[in-house]
Amino acid sequence: MNKLTYTIPSISCGHCKMTIEREVAVIDGVTSVEVDVGTKQAVIDFELPVTEEQISSMLVEIGFGPAE
């Protein structure tokens, strides 16, 4: 299993958390999405063949692009 941690500056509330967790979880191969509003971080566990590019693209698509 692989793990990514993203800092997402636009996270500001529970609705942001819920949206990210729901939308990223639909990617086939993502096994866990946990968002912490206080630290503005998302921790995503996934299995191959999912790529980091697919996950970051989804975050951008839903309006929560990770910090560079």
N, C-alpha and C positions, 0 to 999 in steps of 0.2 A: 504494500500500500504506500502511496505517496501523499505528502502533506504540503500544502502551500499556506503561507500566512501573508495576507495583504493588508496594508493600511489604506483605508478608504476615507478620505477627508470629508466626504459629503454625508457620512452617517451622522444623523442628529437625533434620532428618536426610535421608538419601538416599531413604528411602521416601516422605517428603513430596514431595520433588522429583519422583520417578517418578510419583506419583499425580497431581500437578498437571499435569505434562507430558502424561501419557496422557489424562486426562479432558478437558482444555481443547482438546486437538488434535482431538477428535471433532466439535467444532463446525464445521459446514460453513462454509468461508471463512477459518478460522484456518490460517495457513500456517507458523507457527513458534511454539514455546513453549520458552523457556529459563529455567530456575530456578537461582538461585545461593543455596545454603544459607547461606553465610557472610554475605551481605548481606541475606538474607531477601527477595529481590526476584525477581519474575517479569517477563520481557519477552516480550510477545506481539505478533506481527505478524499482521495480518488484512486481508482485503479486504471491501469492502461487498458485500452488505447487512448483514453482521454488525455488531452495535452494541456499544458499551462496556457497556451494560446487560446484554446476553446473556452477555458474558464474566464480568462481576462476579457475576451471578446464579449461573453455573455454579460459580465459586469458593466462594460461600457454600454452595451445595447440597452440595459435596463436603467442607465443613468447613474451608476455607481462605479465609475472607473477608478482603478487603484492609483495610488500616488506613484509617481515616477521614481 
